[in-house]
């Protein structure tokens, strides 16, 4: 088995259990059940860095883009970190060997247009220098893919490539970081699983996008997410539907549904207005109604998939009633951990663009 195949197997084993609360010895920020502590005290730029004591973590960017002809595109850049349990180290050589690091990295780069959908994924074992995160200035990388910024994430850039695509984009923000839930404590389940979660939803983006050897100058809006935890989902939950929307330059909306056939679905979200104000949303505020479905075949495991690619989203108390439509219904990412993710447009009470992610289908 080669290194890549080994890492793929490890990631499947790790991520298949990402929703189960861990019981390993936590530090001050964790309680005995592996949840985050009640007190949140973010410190920057420190918290842009990796939190190695936590089970899972990611740095995530999506962007809705348009070229000079008005053609629409979407891109995704994500770096995942997972902590494994290594309880069987037998020697000093084992401990010093970078290939036996308990930190595992995976990255996804995706480009979507109306007619095309390309993606690539990379893997790395921690300790080799192939992937990682550092601060002052901030840099997250794997091989030659990277996400870099200044300490406050007001100026940033990303680059990545794969078969038939590449992108090199620059970002500037004119709004603050947004902390979801209770000062960044984002509840994910009815029984209390939660994560640290904040976003930078005010990025303006410009740059170059290459698809099938054709280069486009593009610009648009981007959304960056940071999240880490030990137990994102409960053991009975099947997956989530996550939506981020750019309603206008000052107004943004993030909502998600965690699907649970046994205990009922869990909803949460954040309504952001006037750039620096936000209102938390819960299940009483949010309606997410699947309208039409699309089907396809996973090219990796040869299993069929069926996902809702148009939705009605209602947040009554903020007079929001939207119909979302995918730019490309076939934006299925059949990587080792498969999911659907792509750009959407919306009409109704407001018009705009955003991103939709769906897992567990």
N, C-alpha and C positions, 0 to 999 in steps of 0.2 A: 504494500500500500504506500503510495507516495504521500508527501507532506500535505498537499492540498486535500486529498481524499481523507486523510486522517482528521484534518481540521473540520471538514464538512461533517463527518460522523460525530465529532465532539460537539459541534454547534447544534446538531439535531437533538442530541441527548440533553444539552443544556436548555435550549429554548423550548423544548417540549414540556419542561417543568417550570417555566418562568412564572406561572401563576401560583405556585405553591410556596407558602411562607417557609423561610429557612430557619434553622435552629442552631446555626453555628455561633460561636462566641462573638457578640457584637461589641463595637466600641460605643462611645458616649452618644452617638447620634442614632443608635438603634435600641429598641427595647427587646425584651426576652423573646418575643414572638417574631422578631425579624422585621418589624415595622419601623418606620421613621419615628423619632421622638416627637413629643407634642410641640416642642419649641423649635421654631424655625428662625435662624439667624444667618441670612445669606451675607456672604462677604465676597466682594469682587475686587480684583479679577479671580480670586482663589476658586470660587464656585463655578467658573467656566472650565476649570481643570477637571480631571478624572477623580472620581470618588471610589477608590479601589476597594474599600471595605463593603461596598454594596454589590448585590448580585448582578444587576443589569443597569445599563446606562446608554444614552445615545445623544448625539449631536446631529441635528436634522434640519435641512433647508428644502423648501419648495419655492418655485417661482413661476408665476404666470407671465408669459412673454409674448411680444408681438414684434414682427419685423416691419420694414418700411412699406411693404405691400399690404399690411394688415393681416398677414397669416399668423395664426395662433400656435403657441408652443407651451409646453410645461417641462420643467426639469426637477429632479430630486437629487439630493446629495445627503447620504446618511453614513455616519460611523457609529457602529455598535461596539460596546464593550461588555463582556460577560466574565464573571468570576466563577471559576470551578473550585471544587474542594479537593485539595491534594493532601491526603492524610497518610500516604504510604511512601514518603521520601525516606530513603534508606541510608543515604550517605551524604557527606559534604559535597561530593561531585554532583549528586542529584540536585541539591539545593542551589548550587552555583550555575547549573546548566540552564541557559536562557530558554531552551526548548521545553523545559519542565515548569515554566512560569504558569501560575494559576490564572493569569489574565489572557483572555482570548478576544481577538478583534475580528470584526466583519464589517464590510462597507458595501453600500449599493450606490450606483449612479444610474440615473434613468433619464431618458429624453422621450417626450411624447409630442406628436403632432396629430393632425386629423387623420393622416394616412399611415403614419409610422409610429412604432413603439419599440425602442431599443433599451437594453439595460446590460449592466455588467456588475459582477460582485467579486470581492477580494477577501482573503482571509490571512490572518497573521497570528502567531503565538507571541504573547507579550515577552519582553526582555530581549528581543532580537534587534530592536530599533526599526523594524519594518513599519510599525504603526505605533501611534501614541498621541498624547495631548500634552502641551506645555503652555505656560502663560508668560505674559510680560515680554514680548507680545504673544498673544494667543495664536496657537497653531495646533490644528488637529489634522492628522495625515495617515495615509496608508500608501506605501510605495510613492508614486508620483501624483496621487490625488491629494488635495489639501483644501482646508478651510482656514483662512487666516484673518486676523482682525486686530484692531487696537484693544486696549483693556476694557473699554466700555461698550464694545460691539457697535459703535456708531459708524465705523468704516470697516468693510470686510471684502474678501474675495474668495471665490471657490474655483476649482478646476478639476476636471475628471475626463475620462475617455473610455471608449470601448469599441467593439467592432461596429463600424458604420456611424459613429458619433463622437463628438467631443464638445466641451464648452469651457469657456474662460470668462467669468462674470465678476463685475465689481458692484459693491453695494454701499449705499449710504442711507443712514436712518435719521429721521427728524423727529423721532418719538422715543419714549422711554421703554425699558423692559417692562413686561406685564407679568405679574405673579398670579397664577391661577389658584382658585380655591381660597383658603384662608392663608394669605401671605405666602403662597407657594405650596401649601399642603392640598394636593388635589386628590379627593376621594374617588376611588375607582369601583368600589363594591359596597353593597348594603351592610356587609359585616366589617367594614372599616379598613380594607386594604387601601393604601394611598401612596403617592409618590411625591417627590419634589419636582415641581413643574413650573417653568417660566418660559416666556417667548419674547422674541423681538419681531413684532408683526408690521413694523413701519419701514422696512427696507424698500428703497427704490433701487432698481438694478439696471445696468447696461452692460453690454459685452458682445462676445462672439459665440455663435453656435454653429456647429458643423454637423450636417446630416447627409450621409451618402455622398461625401466629398463636395457638398454644396455648402458654402459659408453664408450665414445670415448675421446681419447686425440687428440686435434685439434690445428691447427695453421693456420694463414692466414693474411688477410688485413682487416682493418675496416675503416669506414667513420663516423664521428660524425658531426651533424648539429645543429646549434642554430638559431632560427628564432622567431621574434615577430612583431606584427603589430596590427592595428585596422581594416584593410580592405585588406585581402590577395587577394580576388577576387572581380571582379565587378559583378553587379546583373545579367548580361546577360551571364556570363561565366558558363560553365557546369562542369568543372573539369580540372585536369591536368595530364600530363604524365611526370614523372621525372626520370632521369637516372644519376647514378654516376658510373664511370668506373675507374678501376685501370689499366692503360695502361702499366706502369712499376713503379719501385720504386720512380722515380722522376717525372713522368708524369701522371696527372689525368685529367679527363674530367667530368664536370657536365653540363647537358643541361636539359631544360624543355620546354614543350609546354602547354600553357593554352588554352583550347578549347573554341571557341566562334563562334557559327554558324551565329550570326548576324553581327559581326564586323570583323570576320576573326581571325584565331588563332594567339596567341602571343608567340614568341620564345625568349629564352634568355639562356645564359650559361657562363661557365668559363673554359678556357683552361689553365691548370697549368703545368708549365715545370721548369726544373732545381730546383725543390722543392720550390723555394721562388719567382718565377715569374709567372705572370698570364696575360692573355689577355681576355677581355670581348668579348662575342659573342652575336650577335643579329639575327633577322630573315633572314637577307641576308647571314649569314654564315652557318646556320643550316638547314639540311634536316632530318626529322624524318618520316620514311615511314613504316606504319604497313604492315606486310607481311602475317602472318597467325593469325587466331583467335581461341580462345577456349571458350567453353560455359559450364555452370554449373548452379546449383540451390543454391540460398542463403538459408541456413538452418534456418535462423532466421525469415526472412519475406516471404519465399517460392517464391520469385521472381527469374526469370532466369537472368543470366548475360552472357555477351559476351564481351571479351576483347582481344586485340592483344597481343600475347605472344611471337612473334618474330618480330623484327624490322630491318630495315636498317637505319643506322645513318651515315650521311655524313657531314664533316666539311672540305670543299675543300681546304681552304687556309692553313690548317695544314696537308693536305694530309692524312686525316682520312676518311676511307670508311669501315664500319663495318657491320657485320650481327650479331645481338643479338638473343640468344636463351635462353628461360627460363629453369632452371634446373627442375622445376616442374610446368607444365602448370596449375595445379589446386591450385595455391598459392593464393586463394581468402580468404580474411580475413572477414568473415561475422559476424563482431562485430556490435555494435549499429550503428556506422557509417561505412558502408562496403566499402572495397577497395581491390584492388589486389596489392600484393607486394611480391617480391621474388628475389632470386639470379639469375643472368644471366651469361652466358659465351659469348665471342665474338670472331669472326674470321674475316679475310679480310686483310686490310692493317696492322693490329696489332692483337695480341691475348692476351686475359686476361679475367678478371672477374669483375663483378660489381653488381649493384642492380637496379631494375626497380620498380617504384611505379605508379599506375594508379588509379585515383579517378573519380567518377561521371558517371561511366558506368552502 
